[in-house]
């Protein structure tokens, strides 16, 4: 009898912690999406090509800087660091494409709003994020502090 009660109690704790983890993951993804959405809105509101490029470049630089700060933390596991490397390379490729570097054609001025929306859709893909919730939260916190 005691064994059954203990098993049920353990099962309930696991279910509750799983639910809290799912909620935390959802909140982290929502915060990240809001940050990216704000970048898109700022690009769309900008009046000149130079302003649009500056907003996008600054956003990419902020993301890369936040990722690098999280990468340097001692408590980040090797698998999380690998995910951060992939994430950072993806952001750098987007920045290179924006500016026509490393074999990319520069995004034309009349396509910058569409490019910002493309970046938003690409970054918001759930399967794109190969890092854990805690790591994503650290990136968001650093972005908010910038």
C-alpha positions, 0 to 999 in steps of 0.5 A: 500500500505504501509503495503504491501511494509513493509511486502515485505521488512520484508520478504526480510530481513528474507530471507537474514538473513536466507541465511547468517545463512546458509552460516555461518553454512556451513563455520563452518562445513567446518572449523570443517571438515578441523580440523578433516581431519588434525588430520586424515592426521597426524595419517596416516603420523605418523610412530609408534603406539605410535605417532598415539595414541598420535595424536588421544589422543591430538586431543580428549583432545583438542576437550574436552577442547574447549567444556568445555571452551565453556560450561563455557561461560555465554551466552551459552543457556541451550539447547546449553549446553545440546548439548555440554554435548552430544558432549563431551560424544561422544568424551570421548567415542571415546577416551575411545575406543582408549585406551581400557577404561570403557569397551571398547577393545583397538583399535589394532595398525594395525587399528589406521588409520581406527579408525581415519577415522571412527572418522572423518566420525562419527564427520562429520555426519551433524545429529551428531552435536546437537549444534548451529553454533555460538557454533560450531564457538566458539569451532573452534576458541578455537581449532585454539588457542590451 
